[in-house]
Structures are given as C-alpha cells and as structure tokens.
Amino acid sequence: MKTMNSNVLRKRILIAILLASVSGVTQSQSYSPELCANSKNPNSYSDDFLRSFTVLQSGRDGWLFRDQDLHTSFGPSMSNYERLKQLRVKLSDLGVTLVMVPIPSRSLVHPEYLGDVSFNREKAVTSYKLFLQRLRHSGIVVPKLEVLVDYEADKPMFFARDHHWNHHGARTVARLTAASIRDQDSYTSIERSIYETSLMTTSHNEGSYAQAANLICGSDFSDEPYKIYQTAEADADIFSGLSSESTPISLVGTSNSQGKLRLNFSGFLSQYVKADVLNMAESGGGYSKSIENYLGSNDFRNNPPSFLVWEFPSYYRLNDEVFFKTLFQFMGGES
C-alpha cells in the first residue's frame, strides 16, 4: 500500500478548502445577491412603484433598506399636533376614543440588520419617542410602542425585503394596542367575547424591496416564509351581560392591516382585547385614505365605534392640512 506524498496531501486539502469556500459564496449569493450600481442612482427608480423604494441599500443577512426606513425625524408640525387634538376632541364628542398606532421604522426596531447602512439611530429614537409623547399630551391613546425600540426583539418583526411587518410584528403590536385599550375606563362598557387564533398555513412573500431590486438590477432574492393565522370568536355568550349598541372597535390603516399578505393584525387585536374589530383598513391608501373613507361613511355616522384604532407607519408626517379639513367636515365642520 502506497503512502500519500505530503505535498499531494496538502494540495488536496487546499483544493477541498477552496471548493468549500466557493460553495459557501454561491449559497450566500443565492440568498443575498448584491445590489447593482444602478440601485444607487435615484433616476433608476423611474415609475410609481419603483419611486416608493428610493434608494435601496443592502444591510446584513439579506436585509434591504430604503430611504423611508432611515428617517430620523417623526411627527407633524406643532400646528398639526393641534389638529390631531381637535380630531380627538371631535371623536370624543361622538363617544369615540382615538387610538393612534404609529409603527416604528424597520431600522428603529432592527438596527442589528443595518450593517454598513448609515443611520443616526440615537436621533431617530429621540424623535420617535417625542412623537409618541406629544400625541399622549394631546389626549390621544397611544400604545407603549417605545418597548419596540428600547429592547432587542427575540425574532424579526418585519420582513427582510418588504415594507410590511410580518406575522410576529402584527401580533406584537396588537398585544400592545389591546393593552392600551383595556386601560381605558370606557373599555368596561363594550361588548366582549373570547377570540381564538389558529395557524392556518404557511406562505412565502416575494417582498416589495426584492421586486424593486429585481426590476433595477435583475437580482434574484429568495422568497421569505411566513405564517398565516386566522382569528374567530370562540364563545359569544361568555360576556353576554355586557352589551353595547355601538361597534366596539373599528380599525383604519394600511396594508399592514388589510392586504394580500393576510397578516391578521385585526384578528390578533380581537384576541387580546376580547372584542370584535371592524377592519376598515385599505391597502395602497397611505395613512389617510381609509380613515377618510370610514369617517365619511354611513357605517360611522350610524354606528360610531367605542374605539377607533388608526394604524400607520411612522414615516408619514401627518402634515397635510387638506386631510384634516376633510376629516373635520365629516364631523360637523372645521374647528
């Protein structure tokens, strides 16, 4: 039996290491391909869809970020804080408690995935917390969303390559929102029941950021798995002694609450608040469209809810005076 020459052995070991290295790079690139040079050019974002994702940057572990993720200032001008207060008062006069849910940005919640992406997180955290504080000073109910930026999440709350939260983010924010509603005195008067949430299936999300990267660069990011849940009433009679003629809770908001991904925010909210939630959110309408449509509807005029939950990403500044004028007209004219 021949003994292998030591030089030959070293060469074979080196070749094996190189092959393993190449294999590892190939696997990594199939999961997280590089963005191309065109992605850095704002002019590459040439249609309405792409302009929503200027300018893409690569973070860690396959995460992508856009400019809106990296805002460091939040909340409206002081005059529009006053308009939000007027909105709260007008709703209160109708027996409706306003609950605002400004979702913190992906970079605020998950700085660990930014990698080399430049972001002044200290400035952003300060501004976001001040936004929540000023809303509360206006008498508006706001969940304790600060915990989402103060503590590292045990698992991702957002998709790595999409602008929506994932099922874990929807569940977490629903739990916080429900807690803020249960703290209100008027909660004791709403009709309640038990709601149970079940896992229905799993699915995969191509991701809006990944779609934009593919259009600009031909990138081939992998789809992201997520879970689809469904919530249903378990026992309609357990709290039958507590009844109300009004809708307990109405939800207005964005595609985080009503969209093709079916992330079940309204269902999780029903589960944790133990009450029916009328989901009037709309996909593709930004912060404004669903609340405008709902406050102008017969549903609202004839049966206003006890609580109105307004979900929206915090990068919306709420500085549109025409928007507030429209809402005030639905409720009896300007203040």
Buried (B, 14 or more C-beta within 10 A) or exposed (E): EEEEEEEEEEEEEEEEEEEEEEEEEEEEEEEBBEBBEEBEEEEBBEEEEBEBBBBBBBBBEBBBBBEBBBBBEBBBEEEBBBBBBBBBBBBEEBEBBBBBBBBBBBBBBBBEBBEEBEBEBEEBBBBBBEBBEBBEEBEBBBBEBBEBBEEEBEEBBBBBBBBBBBBBBBBBBBBBBBEBBEEBEBBEBBBBBBBEBEEEEEBEBBBBBBBBBBBBBEBEBBEBEBBBBEBEBEEEEEBEEEEBEBBBBBBBBBBBBBBEBBBBBBBBBBBBBBBBBBBBBBBEBBBBBBBBBBBBEEBBEEEBBBBBBBBBBBBBBBEBEEBBEBBBEBBEEEE
